[in-house]
Amino acid sequence: MPMDAAYIDRMKRLMEWEATRTAPPDGFPHLPDMPAGRYTSQEYYDLEQQYLWKKTWLFAAHIDEVPEPGCFMKWENIGDPIIIVHGMDGEIRAFYNTCRHRGAPVVTEEKGKAPRLMCGYHNWTYKTDGSLVGVPEKQDFGPDFDMSCRSLIPVRCEQLGNLIFINFDADAMPLKDWLGPVWEEWEEFRFDKVRLAARHSFDLQCNWKVAIEANMEVYHVPFIHPDTVAPLVDSKRNVNTIYPNGHARMLAPPPKQTDREHVRAVDSPPEWQQIESVGEFGRTCTQSYTMFPNWVSPLSNYFVPPLIFWPTSLNTTKLELVTMALDWGDGPAPDLWTVPDETKPGGRDMSPIILEDTQFGEMIQKSMESDGFKSVPLSYQEARIYSFHQSCDKIIGLNRVPEELAVEQVIGEEWVWPNDPRVAQMEQMEAAE
């Protein structure tokens, strides 16, 4: 959906309408309390592991991590051992890192480059397209041994520009269809041109949903981010959009006394290239996209900086902080989310904004695990969180989620893009003025 002049005007008017409303929009459903067990139940966590993470598109790598034919890298962010391979034919593929002989890993290095993939256990050898081409003492397997049916097991792998995504579901819809309108909205940010500038991981002591939900609403901004985000985001004029397949976007202008272009120009050294194709909202507003299930990213004319949340147990999470940008010349690579700290793993620590969002994670988790945590009431401002939970249950399967752990599916299609009842209400109010 191109952001043409009419769309931009409508969204600006919606921002002002949001600021003047005194209640949720007419017809917006009451959001029932969400069960506490969604954050603390091993049963629900196991359902996520079995279904949610195996049926959704997951960001795995940037092409810069496997830049040339023959390059490969290990990827194990949801447990299963995967290798991402830049084939000698130029294709990017993903396979289970499991030899078809006796299950040993085909590669043991985190990254490498080779024209063939060779298992170190018995030297079974595979081409970079996954086909088995070498078996020592092959004659001992007998005359009926068919190498053509012993290729590495593939995992769905598709690209959005330079970004590599995988999906464990062989029947999953294509990545472009999964993203739907978001695919077109992201074209202006040149995912086909941005380079990988930084990628660091941090361990959080909380459920992954506790961590990601801090990035799905602006209700907390004046209280958690008074000196960092609040000067740049007018939470009263924030407009949330719910997309199909669990994705969402928040779009918030700066407070009216703030010159957002000036702030960005000060914060971004002149040697960093701007993404010239980025439109008005990317240059003047804070717009943050949630790509279901675990990607959150503000997108601007300087950066594509996703935060990626990976569950490592019921109450622990790995947070990946990634910065992608156009060429930064001879200077240091930009890193939007982390700062130098030699006492931390990898010599980096989270930036103040991220530390503010994660500071309560462990305390929240402990409180949630107490008898004092019964349920979660959400406001209209937090509707993206409720919609996210609806999508979790849909992906898992509504028939699989126990009643005491399920959320009611109250946000209907009438509130999902391209539908938006707020527009008619806004126009009615404008006509009455």
N, C-alpha and C positions, 0 to 999 in steps of 0.2 A: 504494500500500500504506500505509494509515494506520498511524502508529506508536502502536498501542494499548498498553495496560498489559502484555499478555502479550509483545508484541514487545520492548518496552523492557526487561522483566525478562530475556528471553532474551539480548539483546545485552549487558546488564550481566554476566550470567554468562559469556558468551563472552569478555568482557574479562578476567575473572579466570582463565578457562581458558587464554587466550593467555599470561598472565603465568607460569603454572605449567608449561607444556609444556617439554620438554627436547629436542624434535626437531620437524620439520615434522609436520603432521597425518598420520595413517595414510592411505596411499593417495595422498597428494599427489604429483604426478609430479615426477621429477627434471627440472630445467630445463636443457636442453642449452645450451652456449655460443652466444651470438648472434654472427653474423659481424661483424667490424670494419667491413666495407664498408657496412653500413647507415647509418653516420655519415659516411663519407668517399667513397662511390662516387657519381660523377655519374650513373651509370646508374640507381641506386636513387632518387636525388633526382628524376630526370626521370620515373620511373614515378609517384612521389608527385604531381608536378605534373600529370601527364596524367590520373591516375585518382583518387587519394585526395581531392585538394582539389576535384575536380569532381563528387564523388558523396556528399558529406557536408553536413550542415547546419552553417552557419557564422554565428556572431554577427556582425552587421553594424552595428547601431545601436540606440539607445534612442529611444523616441517623442519624448523631449524635444529631440532633434536635428532632428526634422521635426515640430514640435508642432501645426501648423495646416494646413488645406487649402491647397495651393499650395506648401508648403515642400518643398524638395528638398536632397539632399546627394550629393556624389560619394563613391564607395567603390572603392578599388583595392587592397585588401590582399592579393590573390593575383594581381595583374597585370592581369586583365581590367578594363576601365573600366566601372563600373556606376554608375547613379544610382538612389537610393532616393527615392521620391516619395510625399508625402501627397496623395492625389488630392482634387480638388474635391468628389468624392462621399464623402470620408471614408475611403476604402480606402488602405491602404499597399501600394505596389507597387515592384518593382525591374525595371529595364530595362538592357540594354547601352547605354552612353552613346555610341551610334553612329548617326548619321543614316542613313536608308535611301536617301539620294541618293548621296553620294560618300564616305561613311564619316567625315565630320568629327564631332567631339564635339558633342552636342546642347547641353550646358551646359559652360562652362569655369570658372565660379565654384565654390569648394569647397562653399558653401551659398548658398541664396537662396530667394526666394519669388516665384511668378508664376502666373497662372491658365493660362498656356500655356508650353510649352517650345519655344524657337525656336533652330534652328541658325544660328550667326552667319555661316556660309559663304555660303549662298544663301537663308536665311530660310525654309527648310522649317519648318512649325509643327505641333506635336503637342499634343493635349489631355493632361491629366495621367493619363488612362487609357491613354496610348500611341498612340492613333489619330491618323493623319495628317489634318489638317484644312486645311492651307494650303500651296499650292505656287505661288510666283510664276511668271507666264507659263505657267500650266498648259497652255494650248492648244498650246504647242510640243512637248509630249510626245505629241501625237496623240490621236485619239478613243478608242483602246483603253487608255489609261492608267488603271489602277484604283487609286485611293488607298486603298481598303479593305484591300488586301493589302500595304500599305507601312507598317504600324504599327511602332513600336519593338519590338524583339525582347525579350520578357519573360524574366525569370529568376524561378524559384520563390521566393516570399516568403511567410513565415508568421510569426506572432507567438506568443510565450510571454508573456502579459501585456503589459507595456510594452516588451519586448525584441523586436527585429526580427532574424530569421534569413533567410539566403538559401541556395539550393541550385541548382547549375548543372545538375543532372540532372532533366529534366522528368518522369522516371518514378520519382523517389525516393519512398519512403514518407513520409506526412505527418510533420511534426515531432513531434506527440504520440506517434505510433507509434515513431519513432526513439528518443525518450527512454524509452519504456516505463514501467517502475515509477518511474523518476526523476521523471517528470512529476507523479505523485501525491505523491511525497515532497517535492517543491518547493512544493506548494500552500501550506504553512504559512508560507513566506517572502514571500508576497504580491508576486510578480513583477508583478502588475497594479497595485500601488500605489507601488512604489519609484521614486524619482526619480533622474536622473543627477546625481551630485554632482561627479565628477571623471573625466577620461579623458586620460591622457598616454601618450606612446610613447617608447621608448628602443631604441637599436640595440645588439645583442649580437654579439660576434665568435665565434659558434659555431653549429653545426647546431641547428635548431629542436628536435630531439629531445633533444639534450644539455640544452638549457634547460628544457624542460618536465618532463623526468624528475626534476629536482631537487625537483619538487613531487609526486612519485608514491610516495614512500617516507619512512618516519621513521627508517630505519637511520642516516641522517646527522645527525639532530637533535642528539644529545649532543655532536657534534664541531664542526659548523658553526654551531649556534645555542645555545651553552651559556648565554648570558645573555638571550636573547630568546624563543625558542620552547620550549627545554627546560624552563623553570620551569612551563610551561602544559600540556605534553604528556607523558604517560607512554607512551613508545614501546614498553615491554614489554607494555602492555595494549591496544595498538592492534588493531583488528579491521578487516580489509580485506574489502570485498564487491565481487565482479565482476558487472557487469550485462550483459545482451545489448547488442549493437551497439558494444562497445568501451568503454562507460562504466564507471566504478568509483567507489568511495567508501572513504575511510579514516575511522574513528571512534575517537578516542582521548580518554580522560578525562584530567583533570589529575593530577599526582602527588597521592597521598593527603593530603599535608600542605598542599596548595594549595586555597584557596577560590576557585574559578573565578568564581563570581558576584561576589565582592568585587573581583577583579581587573578584570573587565569594567566594573563600576560606577565604579571609579576612572578607567579609561581613557576612558570615554565621558561627555562633558558632559551634564548633566541636560536641556538643551534639545533634545537629539536624541531623537526619538521611538523607543521600542522597538516592534518588530513583535510585538504582543501575542499573535498566533496561533502564534508559534514554540514548539515543545514543549521537553521536558526536555533532549534532547541538544543542541539548538541553543543552549540557555542555559548548559549546564554542561560540554560537551565541545568538542573541536575536531573538526569534521567537514568534510572537504574532498572535493568531488566533481570527478572528471574527466569532462567531457562530450567524448566523442571527436569530432574529433581534437585540438583545441587549446585547450580551455577548462579551467582549473582554478580552483576557488573554494571557500574556506572560507565557510560560511553560518552566521550567528548571528542573535540577536535584535536586532542593531543594523545589520548590513550585508549586502549582496549585493556582494562585491568580486572579480569575476573577473580572473584573469590570462590574457591571450590571446596565443598565440605564433604568429607568422606568418613563414614562411620567406621570406627575401629573396634568398638564394643558397644554394649547398651549405653554406657555412660562415658564414653571417650570418643573423640573426633580428631581427625587430621584435617587441618585447615591449610590449603594451598593458596598462597598469595602470588599472583601472576601479573606481570606488566608486559604489555605488548605495545609497540609504537613504531612509527616510521623511523627512518634513519636518524641517528643522533650524532652523526659526524665523528670527530675524533675525541669527543668528550666521553665521560663515563656513561654507561647504559642507564637509562632512567629506571627508577624503582619506586613506584608510587606508594607501595604499602609497607616497606620495611626500611630499617635504618641500621647502620653499622653498630655492632655490639660484639666484641671479641669473646665475651663470656657466654654467649648463646650458641647453640648448634648452628654450624654454617657461618658463624660470625655475624649474624643478623638478628635483629629483634623486630617485633611488630611496631609499626608507626603509631603515634598517639591516637589517631582515629580508630585504628583496629583494636588497640589496647582498651580504648573506652568501650567498644562493643563487646569485647570478650571478658572484661574485668569481673563481671558478675556470673559468668558461666558456671564455674565450679560451685559457687554459693547457691545459685539457682537450682542446680542439680541436687545438691544436698537437701534443700528445702522441699523440692519436688518429691524426694524419696521419703519424706516424713508423713506421718498421719495427718498433718495439717493441710496437705495438698489434695484437694478433692476434685477440682475441675477447672476449666479455663473459660471465663467469659470474654468474648471479644467484641470490640466496637466496630462501627462502620469503617473507621480509619484503619482497622486491622483486618479488613475483609480479604486482603491478599493472602494472609495466613490461613484463614478459614478455607478459602478456595484451594490453597495448596494441600491442606489436609483432605479435602474432598477428593482431589486428584490422587493422593496417596492410596486411598481406599479403592478408587476405581481401578488403578493399575494392579493392586494386589488382587482385587476381585471382591465385589461387595458381598458375595456369598461366603467368602473365606474369613472376613473380619468378624470376630465375635461381637455380639450386640453391645456388650458392656465396654468395648473398645472403639466402636465405630462412631464416626461423625454423621449427622444427618445431612443428606444431600439437598440443602435448602437454597443454595445459590444456583438458580436455573439458567438455562441457555439465554434467557432474555437479558441477562447481565454480562454475557460473554461476547467478545468481539465477533462480528461487527455490530452487534446490538448494544445500545446504550440508552436506557430510558432517561438518563439525566439530560440528554440534549433537548428532548421535547419539553421537559420541565423548565430548563433554562430559557428556551425560546418563548414559552408561555409567560415567564416572569418578565422577559425583555419586552414582550408585546404589551404587558400591562403597565409598563413604566411610562 
